[in-house]
Amino acid sequence: MTPGESPERLSRLCIMILRRWLRITRVALQHLRGPRSENVEVVQTRARHEMVRLERGLIILEIIVGIAPLLGLIGRGFGFGGTFSRT
């Protein structure tokens, strides 16, 4: 968050994270009366589902992180080329 920026964005992010934990907790509470092993398995399944949802956009981020240094290198090459071609 930058100075002067509205805290609503941060608030929405916190609510999204809290919702994911609440979903996992709700599943645990729904299966509380069953056997412990079943409850653990259901909670782990729900947690895996939430992890898949969280990791959905990471592939794009990995691509951007991989390409960014190459774009910087290309920019530097053009900068040097432009500088030395003027002399």
C-alpha positions as CSV (number, residue, x, y, z in Angstrom):
1,M,0.0,0.0,0.0
2,T,1.3,3.4,-0.9
3,P,0.8,6.6,1.1
4,G,-2.5,8.2,0.4
5,E,-3.9,5.0,-1.1
6,S,-7.3,3.8,0.1
7,P,-7.1,0.9,2.5
8,E,-10.1,-0.8,0.8
9,R,-7.8,-2.9,-1.4
10,L,-5.9,-4.2,1.6
11,S,-9.2,-4.8,3.3
12,R,-10.6,-6.8,0.4
13,L,-7.4,-8.9,0.3
14,C,-7.7,-9.7,4.0
15,I,-11.3,-10.7,3.5
16,M,-10.4,-13.0,0.7
17,I,-7.7,-14.7,2.8
18,L,-10.1,-15.0,5.7
19,R,-12.8,-16.6,3.5
20,R,-10.4,-19.3,2.5
21,W,-9.6,-20.2,6.1
22,L,-13.3,-20.0,7.0
23,R,-14.2,-22.4,4.3
24,I,-11.7,-24.9,5.6
25,T,-12.9,-24.4,9.2
26,R,-16.5,-24.7,8.2
27,V,-15.8,-28.1,6.6
28,A,-14.0,-29.2,9.7
29,L,-17.0,-28.2,11.9
30,Q,-19.5,-29.9,9.6
31,H,-17.7,-33.2,10.0
32,L,-16.8,-32.8,13.7
33,R,-19.1,-35.6,14.8
34,G,-17.7,-38.1,12.5
35,P,-14.5,-40.1,13.1
36,R,-11.3,-38.1,13.5
37,S,-9.7,-39.8,10.5
38,E,-12.6,-38.8,8.2
39,N,-12.5,-35.3,9.5
40,V,-8.8,-35.0,8.9
41,E,-9.2,-36.3,5.3
42,V,-12.1,-34.0,4.5
43,V,-10.2,-30.9,5.8
44,Q,-7.0,-31.9,3.9
45,T,-9.1,-32.3,0.7
46,R,-10.7,-28.9,1.2
47,A,-7.3,-27.4,1.9
48,R,-5.9,-28.9,-1.3
49,H,-8.8,-27.5,-3.2
50,E,-8.1,-24.0,-1.8
51,M,-4.4,-24.4,-2.7
52,V,-5.3,-25.1,-6.3
53,R,-7.4,-22.0,-6.4
54,L,-4.6,-19.9,-4.9
55,E,-2.0,-21.3,-7.3
56,R,-4.2,-20.8,-10.4
57,G,-2.5,-17.4,-11.4
58,L,1.0,-18.3,-10.4
59,I,1.9,-19.6,-13.9
60,I,1.4,-16.2,-15.4
61,L,3.5,-14.6,-12.7
62,E,6.3,-17.1,-13.3
63,I,6.3,-16.3,-17.0
64,I,6.4,-12.6,-16.3
65,V,9.3,-13.0,-13.8
66,G,11.2,-15.1,-16.3
67,I,10.7,-12.6,-19.2
68,A,11.3,-9.3,-17.2
69,P,15.2,-9.6,-17.0
70,L,15.4,-10.5,-20.7
71,L,13.4,-7.4,-21.6
72,G,15.7,-5.3,-19.4
73,L,18.7,-6.8,-21.2
74,I,17.2,-6.0,-24.6
75,G,16.5,-2.4,-23.5
76,R,20.0,-2.0,-22.3
77,G,21.3,-3.3,-25.6
78,F,19.1,-0.8,-27.5
79,G,20.3,2.0,-25.1
80,F,24.0,1.2,-25.7
81,G,23.4,0.9,-29.4
82,G,21.7,4.2,-29.6
83,T,24.4,5.9,-27.5
84,F,27.3,4.6,-29.5
85,S,25.7,5.0,-32.9
86,R,25.5,8.8,-32.4
87,T,29.3,9.2,-32.2
